[in-house]
């Protein structure tokens, strides 16, 4: 080992082993320790203590430095604090909401009031939940007493009160529950215990509209993960005075557990009337957990750039998740990038955690919330995600001499890895399928796997309009393999055609860009039409010119069209989402007899189709 004779200690390395080596080298260079054995047990322990102490300090300094920046912070309160400095408020938990009509059949009074917090019962997945309305609603006498378009939220309607004490400089108005949906918060301020006059305060979302007399409140997430309500200072918002009584009402929710609930009943009388019918307009949706650290780090800079106005696509991408939280992935593009181009519009596509499309009411609700931010000449339009399923046929070889796992066990492991690959890399907008990464994932499943060959097909389902001649466009947005004339590259699931007695039909192509329909006589294809549409192999667009479909064979009322892509790398465009088709996934494992030293003759295959 080199001896440090310069009397200097190297301090540029902070890992434990290097610190200990540097300390030992430094001490060996000192004349006072010329005859010491630094590898002896006594001095070695002392050097360990010094090295550990230095390493701990370096580690803590590094962690502290990381917490000072939004990109590297790992503690939620640090991330929230940095986001606050950028004017960004994280999205709280969201309660599932539903829209219903409530009819009171036996009402006969001049007017009828449904008070905030009235409980409606619901059940989903075998669990009971309660939904509440969050505002008083009064209707007048009529032929029928109907509370139309009533919005209900899952959870418990709760109230917290504070009395303002100006002399207490540390007084804070905290909502004492982490599962509060901030969008449901209602705040009223009573003048004092001796004056019952109340004023309703509204949540301020844009400081432009907040004046010194505006009765507005603000909210922020605390370092403890709770929510704090605070008020103005007579410059930005009206200031509270000593003795004011603050009433904060809100919904404490179970987050997304009640998503999908669709049957509701009143838990009790409305007024004095008990004959109540609840008609569901839209099933419960939108329940979600609070925005996580990664999402805050991603969204805060975009929100800061947007400055509470929606002009560019990125502005919408930052604002929409703040207004509607039931989002696992979002895609936004300007109308100039649509196909065909539509100027003056911005298109928004939202993928929910449950994979369901947004209802018309939900889309309209988000559009209404966006109205405060959008520029008048830009119209937001919501489009549903399109799922393109990737259908892999996997053949892998493995060396049986280096593993005790059976062929079937390896296939199970590969199946799990494929599903994980889909969850981690796909199933979101802009999630690109990289063929080489997919193959590497299979090879890495087990040390015994030597190689793999994967054949890729892709499919897309569409829901036809039954009993009506309709044009359909199926856009894969990826080039389709252009086969030789006479070869076939397109297939479909079955359907029947109106006014046609030849039974179940299917689609294929003629290899020259024409889409055909055929039916089977035994196992022989009999073509009904040689041209019911076209295929653009270079753009991946399939057009069914006009076809009158009577019924479909798929149980979900769709027709699935499958093609072979020109490239094994699949790229989603605009509102497309890629996903591994675990139902039609085929995996075959082969013992490599050459690698194991056995004869390469008589190699056997075991094929398993995986179902999820």
Phi, psi and omega in degrees: 000138178293143180257130180280109182255006183267354181073019181243148180253127178288126185236011185276343180254139186237006176280156191302309185298320182290322177300313181298318180297318180295320178296316180297317180296319179297313182294325178296337180276356181268136182295331181296338185243030186299320186262013184274144175264102185282353175265358177292160189296320183295302181294328180297319179295317179298319178295324176299315180299314179297318181293317178298316181300316179294318180295318178300314181297320179295319179297313181296320178296321179294315179297319179297318179296320179298321182292347181278354183231141182300318185294328187251353180296142180241346177269136184300318183295330176291315180298315180298320180295316178296320179296322179299320179296338178264006179079022184249129176253121180301152179283131179284180170300154180238136178274138172303140179232155180219157176243129184223162166253128180249115181253125177260102191288330185256014181290146178212016181271168181294327176211164183217131182243130172258112187277152178303139179092003177296134188266131171242134182268147178210162178219140174210144183050035176079004181246140179271141178225160174241141178243147182226153168269153188245013177210148176291136178231129179240134176238154181265166181301139180203180178299321174230144180259103185233124169272098188274142175058039181283128180265128180243148179237140179284132176139193182251128179280117190233152180228137175233135183239147175224148171252126185291128177236098185298330182287346179266098184293340183261006183295131176229149181254094187258137169273112191279052177199131181285340185263034178271135175273106186298332181293345181262000185291130174238134184235127172236149181236120176270140187302311179193178178292339180259353179232111187275007178298129181242149178232133178273129177256141180248151181289129180273124177251345184215116184294343180300325184267001184261115178254181184294336181258003183289126178276085184234151172237160180235161177219152178209154177279135181274172179292343178269001179088002175268181182243139181246134174261134176219166191233178184284183184232023183071006169247305171248096181089151181288138182272144176283158178242163183300133178093350174303142177251116183265128175246118181248115178251145186194167178256126171262120193243164173266021179061233189271007186299329185262008175304134179099348178299135186224355180239124186230145176225147177287138182279346182196188183289153169251114193070238175246014188253139189240349180275090190237131176245131178248119179253124183278127175268318176216139180295158181297135180203166174097352178293134183200160176286167178296156179300130183276173185301315181299319180293321178297315180297328180282316189278328185302313179298322178294320179297319178297319179292327182288330179053043176059033171218148185249104179238306181268169178299322180294329176299313179295322181295331178275323186280319186301315179297337177284332182269333182215117192264349184281063187229127171260336178199147181222140176235136179224136176213149179286155181300336179292342179260002178285166179232101002282167181296138176228104185279148180089005180233153169235134185257135182235130176234130185240129173256122180273159178302328180277351179081008180270152178284151177293143176285164178300321180295319180294317178300317180294323178297315179294320179300320178295317179296327180287344185301330180287347185245337188282149172281141190304328185276357182249127180248120177282138178229133183260132178235147182284149175295150174247123181266123171256120182265134178262125184249098180272141166249113190250127171238118179239152176248143180221159180262106184292345183280351181246012178214150174262359182285144176281167177304314181297321179296320178295320178298321178297318179296319179295319178302314179298318181295322179295316179295321177295320178301317179296316181295319187277327188249337183243207176057027173208157178299143179071010176277103186273137175273113178258117186299317183293321178295323179295315178297322179294324178299320179292316179299327184277359182297320182207147181298337183282343181284123186264322184195170176208153173235128183238128174255130187249132165234158177230150182222159177214137180254145173225152180260113183281157170273116187282146175059037176206130178294117189222148175266136180233139176239123178246109185256110175276338178059016173227137181304139176265141180304124181272105185278169172294155179306134180094339177281162183236134184234356183238140174217167181209166170280172190277160176199162174247157183248135180302141180060033178224126186262011184272012172078211187291132179246162178221167177250145164207182180238166181260007181081359180238017176095008180252138178263135185235159171244143178214162172228164185258134169247099191072243175248008183265131177283130174240116187279126178278317180217137181273354181201095174251004180174188184228160176231126173261101185296328184284328180260345181078023181258129177246130181237123169268111190301306179191113183222135183259096185268131181267310180218164177234155183274331180295139181292340180266015176067027179242164170245129181257127178252128183242137180224166173259120181287156178286332179236147177280349171270122184249128184242122177283148181235137178052250186265022179271142178232131179266148181204138175289130179278093184290340179288319183257010176295129179241129182230132177234133177249137182232127174287123181278106185287334179291315180296326182277353180087004178269175178296145179271009178270151174070030178298133182249152179244144171238119184249132179230131172264123186271137177239134176236000000 
